[in-house]
Amino acid sequence: MQIFSTFEHSIYLELVITAIEEMGIRSENILAVPLINRMQERKLLDTLHRADGFSLFDKAAAIGTAFSVIGTSIGFALEWGPIFWGLIYGAIGFMIGFIIDYILNKVVYKRKRVSRGKYAEVILVINCPDDLVERVEGLLWDHLALGVAKLKM
């Protein structure tokens, strides 16, 4: 039977490999594969088929709406009227909101996106006899595996 598990690269990975070898499973039946995590920066604009939850449009639309209301109110006293001044102030507010969101996403949240969450860094594949499967699986969970799967050969 094959057992697959994912780990963060830590001392627990080394400990579990040593414990599995002490159980009687030879090192030729253990495979540890390091993963290359995504280093690509997130895209700022979402498409129809790919959205990651970050949007530059939300704050821009809210600030644009607020500025539009203010511009419309002021426009009653100005020469061009409330419609033109509402559109002008709405566009200015939208640009300000977009710039604020862009700066926040590029500078402030950039560091937080990288460090958030746990990442699987190593896949551990173990070929073991059927009588040791439960013990090996328990050992993997005890050594903080992020996930475990079994595959009957």
C-alpha positions as CSV (number, residue, x, y, z in Angstrom):
1,M,0.0,0.0,0.0
2,Q,1.2,3.5,-0.7
3,I,0.7,6.4,1.8
4,F,1.0,10.0,0.6
5,S,1.4,12.9,3.0
6,T,2.3,16.6,2.9
7,F,4.4,18.4,5.4
8,E,5.9,21.8,6.0
9,H,9.7,21.6,5.8
10,S,10.5,21.2,9.5
11,I,12.2,19.0,12.0
12,Y,9.0,16.9,12.2
13,L,9.5,15.7,8.7
14,E,13.0,14.4,9.6
15,L,11.6,12.8,12.8
16,V,8.8,11.0,11.0
17,I,11.1,9.6,8.4
18,T,13.5,8.3,11.1
19,A,10.5,6.8,13.0
20,I,9.2,5.0,9.9
21,E,12.6,3.6,9.2
22,E,12.8,2.3,12.8
23,M,9.4,0.6,12.2
24,G,11.1,-1.7,9.7
25,I,10.3,0.1,6.4
26,R,13.5,0.5,4.4
27,S,14.7,3.8,3.1
28,E,14.2,2.7,-0.5
29,N,10.5,2.6,0.2
30,I,10.4,6.2,1.4
31,L,10.3,9.1,-1.1
32,A,10.4,12.8,0.0
33,V,9.7,15.3,-2.8
34,P,10.1,19.0,-2.1
35,L,7.6,21.3,-3.8
36,I,8.3,24.6,-5.4
37,N,5.7,27.1,-4.1
38,R,4.2,29.8,-6.2
39,M,6.4,32.9,-6.3
40,Q,4.4,34.8,-8.9
41,E,2.8,37.9,-7.6
42,R,-1.0,38.1,-7.6
43,K,-2.6,40.0,-10.5
44,L,-4.3,43.2,-9.5
45,L,-7.2,43.0,-12.0
46,D,-9.5,39.9,-12.0
47,T,-10.9,38.3,-15.1
48,L,-14.1,36.4,-15.7
49,H,-12.3,33.0,-15.2
50,R,-9.8,33.9,-12.5
51,A,-10.6,35.8,-9.3
52,D,-8.5,35.7,-6.1
53,G,-10.7,37.8,-3.8
54,F,-8.8,41.0,-4.1
55,S,-10.5,43.8,-6.0
56,L,-9.4,47.3,-6.8
57,F,-12.9,48.2,-7.8
58,D,-14.8,48.1,-4.5
59,K,-13.3,51.0,-2.6
60,A,-13.0,53.0,-5.9
61,A,-16.8,52.6,-6.5
62,A,-17.7,53.5,-2.9
63,I,-15.5,56.7,-2.9
64,G,-16.6,57.6,-6.4
65,T,-20.3,57.4,-5.3
66,A,-19.6,59.5,-2.3
67,F,-17.8,62.1,-4.3
68,S,-20.5,62.0,-6.9
69,V,-23.2,62.9,-4.3
70,I,-21.0,65.8,-3.0
71,G,-20.4,67.0,-6.6
72,T,-24.1,66.9,-7.4
73,S,-24.9,68.9,-4.3
74,I,-22.3,71.5,-5.1
75,G,-23.3,71.5,-8.7
76,F,-26.7,73.2,-8.0
77,A,-24.8,76.4,-7.2
78,L,-22.3,76.2,-10.0
79,E,-22.6,77.1,-13.7
80,W,-22.5,73.7,-15.4
81,G,-25.2,72.2,-13.2
82,P,-25.5,69.2,-10.9
83,I,-25.2,66.4,-13.6
84,F,-21.8,67.5,-15.0
85,W,-20.4,68.3,-11.6
86,G,-21.7,64.9,-10.2
87,L,-19.9,63.1,-13.1
88,I,-16.7,65.1,-12.6
89,Y,-16.6,64.5,-8.9
90,G,-17.5,60.8,-9.3
91,A,-14.6,60.3,-11.7
92,I,-12.2,62.1,-9.4
93,G,-13.5,60.0,-6.4
94,F,-13.1,56.8,-8.4
95,M,-9.5,57.7,-9.4
96,I,-8.7,58.5,-5.7
97,G,-10.2,55.2,-4.5
98,F,-8.4,53.2,-7.2
99,I,-5.1,54.8,-6.3
100,I,-5.6,54.2,-2.6
101,D,-6.5,50.5,-3.2
102,Y,-3.6,50.1,-5.6
103,I,-1.1,51.5,-3.1
104,L,-2.6,49.4,-0.2
105,N,-2.4,46.2,-2.3
106,K,1.1,46.8,-3.7
107,V,2.8,48.1,-0.6
108,V,1.0,47.3,2.6
109,Y,-0.7,43.9,1.9
110,K,2.2,42.5,-0.1
111,R,4.1,41.3,2.9
112,K,1.0,39.9,4.6
113,R,0.0,37.8,1.5
114,V,3.3,35.9,1.5
115,S,3.3,35.0,5.2
116,R,-0.4,34.0,5.7
117,G,-1.4,30.4,6.1
118,K,0.5,27.1,6.0
119,Y,2.0,25.8,2.8
120,A,2.7,22.2,1.9
121,E,6.4,22.1,1.1
122,V,7.2,18.4,1.0
123,I,5.3,15.3,-0.3
124,L,6.2,12.1,1.5
125,V,5.4,8.9,-0.3
126,I,5.8,5.6,1.6
127,N,5.4,2.1,0.3
128,C,4.5,-0.1,3.2
129,P,2.9,-3.5,3.9
130,D,-0.8,-3.6,4.8
131,D,-0.2,-4.5,8.4
132,L,1.8,-1.3,9.1
133,V,-0.6,1.1,7.4
134,E,-2.5,2.2,10.5
135,R,0.7,2.7,12.6
136,V,2.4,4.7,9.8
137,E,-0.7,6.9,9.3
138,G,-1.0,7.6,13.0
139,L,2.7,8.4,13.1
140,L,2.3,10.9,10.2
141,W,-0.6,12.6,12.0
142,D,1.4,12.7,15.3
143,H,4.2,14.5,13.5
144,L,2.0,17.3,12.2
145,A,1.3,16.1,8.6
146,L,-0.9,18.6,6.7
147,G,-2.7,15.8,4.8
148,V,-2.6,12.1,4.5
149,A,-3.9,9.8,1.7
150,K,-3.8,6.0,1.2
151,L,-3.7,4.2,-2.2
152,K,-4.0,0.5,-2.5
153,M,-1.5,-0.9,-5.0
